[in-house]
């Protein structure tokens, strides 16, 4: 089999080479050489993007599993597998990202023996570890199916109720706990983003992102695989996304109102610009778009609204983890290129693995999968371009 | 009873012998260049800062309820009953949550190391346990840094303020801040001018309480939420079963 060099494959190669070089710098010369983190800014882009955004973007898994298996929304059945796959890969890559960010990653297993139950980080760590295992089991049936192993599938089906309940429970816990991480920093994190309600915001936005991400990945892979898109599914997801965005927006508004911040957030300031950007992308634009029936019924409109809201919530996580600390620290933090390139490499790996998995495993319903391979290879790249755009953001 | 340090900046002469003693005690390099560094780092756990004729010392405050110990996922930090907040390098995985959390920005990191450690003043725990003073208090020629029982030092600090109200600000920094610390500061100018966080900003509530309020609900939340989720699962699948059974019955009925 000959592999043709397309433009996007070259981009992928360049990203990988740069990423590997940065990985070398990280492990051969330490965090100081590979990042712009300092004693004042001990958490940088890797925590902000790879960890906070990574886990958030993988929320589609528990959202879809919950919708289909818990609430019996049969019509969404076709998106469960891709959502679970995305989540599984997302968590694996989150762990890869963590291995870059931790100062002593070789001791990551200490988490299992030196437990500190008072630590939010401990809770997140345990949840992520168990949830990745749950996702592995939720993902396994597609592998078994590929090799026609019916008996193990039956075994997994037996424990499915446990997997489903555990998966959603663990997701509720750690998605919100990522917000709780910051509860202990009331004097450091800017009041635009510090709120006692942070855990609720993080969980609420994870649900919205789960829906948006499912729309994004279904559209993207439909293009890539040359499948026809099930509009009814997207429309349902779009409707749910609109509701989720409203709920999130109202929660945020109520919080600002209660804390008497409304006047402050309207006054122009460095933080306010970032907050406006965040609110515009995550709420104002997508809610406006989705309020038009025409947009809600068009695949392109839904795709656009979802992607914009994804950028919005990514901005939110970066605001909480990076921008919100700049005033306290007294100077700006701009990630080093090696920080970006490691993240880019990880994201590119995610797209690559997703692509390989949908190619070789029965992730999408069979009947529609037949006429795929050739057209697929040509159209896969847009995903990579999307990655390039937002990773540099 | 926990031990503490009382630093009285009005007696301090800025000789930096505490810096030197600290470096010796912790086997850190110390020379003129390092002495001239006006900020703490992974090789300088304590610093004496100069502003005109005023001095101010900075070091880990050894909080009564340390945030670093509460956030550490592997419990690498802990508060000893004698007072010092100590660090177990073996446990540390390098997540740096302690650094992100500390209101006094005390933990520093060995950014250049391939097996980095968190570095901060640990209040000479071996000496304290052995009944000795900390290295910095022992060497201090003027008694500006004084070691003793926390309660005794508070009384002494209050006496000093009472006797010389014109010299001192009427407050002991560290008495109530974030629930109290084992380093107490007396000064004629605000400690905030030397980079200490403002008392009104950090408040008197122990930092661990901010997360404690949420974390203490987790043990109740897990069984409750599992039952709710399990219940929803059961109900929705039961409905499906019933619907299927009814459909079946109808079919069978029509056959009969």
Interface residues (C-beta under 8 A of the other chain):
Chain A: X27 X28 X29 X30 X31 X32 X33 X37 X38 X39 X40 X42 X43 X69 X70 X71 X72 X101 X102 X103 X104 X105 X107 X108 X110 X111 X114 X115 X116 X117 X118 X119 X120 X121 X122 X123 X125 X161 X164 X165 X168 X169 X172 X173 X180 X181 X183 X184 X185 X186 X187 X188 X199
Chain B: X41 X42 X67 X70 X71 X72 X73 X74 X75 X76 X91 X92 X93 X94 X95 X96 X97 X99 X100 X101 X103 X105 X107 X108 X109 X111 X112 X113 X114 X115 X116 X197 X201 X202 X203 X207 X208 X210 X211 X212 X214 X215 X218 X221 X222 X225 X226 X229 X230 X232 X233 X236 X237 X239 X240
